[in-house]
Amino acid sequence: MSLSSRLQQHWSRVDVVSILLAPLSLIYWAIILVRRAAYALGIFKVHEFSVPVVVVGNLTVGGTGKTPFVISLAEQLKQRGWTPGVISRGYQGKASQPAVVPSDGDPGFFGDEPVLISRKTGVPVVVARRRSDAVNRILAESVDLVISDDGLQHLALGRDADIVMIDDIERFGNGLLLPAGPLREPASRLRSVDIRVRRGGSAHSGEHALGTRLGAARNLVTGEKVPLAFFRDQSLSAVAGVHRPERFFEMLEEQGLTAVKYPFPDHHHFSPDDLPVGTTVLMTEKDSVKCASFANPHWWEVSLLTEIPEALIDELERLLVKSSQSLK
């Protein structure tokens, strides 16, 4: 087990470990304050752009459903007449220069999430180590709006709207900053963001509730799509290499499916030996992009549908229209 995984076991509560790490969290907090001041005073440069930039991020380490949200957000904005593009750092990818991600791109080179976004949305997706470089590259793709998958703490990236994702189960853990807790920034940062989204549970005051559900399954070899009810009473294995694999397993159970569970770490690089044999395998879409090159006909990806309320899109559009007018 990695050091990060061991620390995360203590982030849900205040215990001896988190107390011992508290001095390091104070140092981390001081660094945050110094960085914010440096950008506010113009010591560090904030990059501004000719089109609006929307940052989708979170306050905690780990997944809160940002990528499925970005996919749905891009699709709904397209329906409203926008031409969005998506940028990402391409976590664990090997691209050293800004690069456009093809829909059939290598997740080992571009990162699994950018490849999934490109495949699902069809919008331009660019990865780069520096997000400002990614924006400059994606502007050549004739977009009129840029969505950043993560990047809330990347203060060098100018933005016109911040959207913060909050997981209703994990929330903010023990409420402490790294490394004593899971917070990248103090929870008070929520007061300065534009839009707050709660995944699961009921929305609190000033928040939008986000619904998620499983959709159809798609065969990794043939492309055939079937409803999940097709797999009832079959011998199944469920594979998930995401932040909370148990969430995927629970959602399958809610659909009446019983499967042997195979959890893996988030962003796991799969090999053929990782997958069970002699059984039908259901996996997340994020995992399927890493298994497609060696898939067999018994492997299926299960789509995750994210339902963004129209009120959230309305609120975001008001911010974007206002920003677009100021850029003219």
C-alpha positions, 0 to 999 in steps of 0.5 A: 500500500502506498503512503498516500493510500495509508494517509487516506485511511486517516482522513475521515477522522481526527486521530493520532496520525492527523494530529501529528501531521497538523504542523505540516498542514500549517506549513501547507496553509502558509504556502497557500496564503503566500501564493494567493498574495503573490498572484493578487499583487501581480508578482505571479502572472495570471494568464487571461484568454480571448474566450471564457474559461470554466474550471471544474475542480474540488477542494479535496484529494481524490475523485468527486466525479469531475470527469463525468460532469465535464463530459455532460457539461460539454454536451449540454453547452453544445446543445445551447450553441456553444463550441466548447473545448476541454483541457487537462493535465493528462494525469499519469500521461507522458505527453510533454508538449501540448497535444490534441487528444484523439478519440482513440488515443493512447491513455498511457500517453494522454491520460485515461480521463482525457481520452475518455472525454474526447471519445464521449464528447467529440469536442477538442481535448488538449493535454499539457503540463501547464494549463495555460499552454493547453488553452493557447493550443486549444484556441487553434481548434476554433472553440468559443469556450474552454472547460478545464477538467480540474485546476481549481488550485492552478491560480496562474490560469485565469478563469471566468467561472469556478465550479466546485464538486462536493461528494456528499459521502466523503465531503471534506473528511476530517476538515484538515488540510494536507497532509493531515486531511484531504483538503487542498484548500480550506473549506472557506474557499467555497465562499468565493467560488461561482457554482457549487455542485453536490454529488449525491444527497440533497443540495445545501443552500446555494448548491446544485444537486447532481444526479448520477445513474448507470446507463447501458453497457457496451461491448469492448470488441463488437460495440454492441449496446445492451441494457444492464437487465441483460446481465441479470442471472449471469455469472459476472465480475465487476472491475473498477480502478477509480477513486471509490470502486465500491460506488460502482459496485453498489450501483450495479447491485442497485440494478439487481446485478450480483458480481465478484468485485475486483477493485483497483487503485484510481488510474490503474494501468491494466494488463491482461493478467488483471482481468478475470477469465471465464466470466462476463466482465463489467467495468467503468468507462474510464477503465475500458479505455485502458483495456480496449487494446487487449479486450475480449468479447466478454468485456463490457463497459458501463456508462455513467450518466450525469444529470446536470440540472438546467438551473446550473446551466442557466447560471453558468451561461449568465456568467459566460455571456457576461464574460464574453461581452467584457472580452469584446 
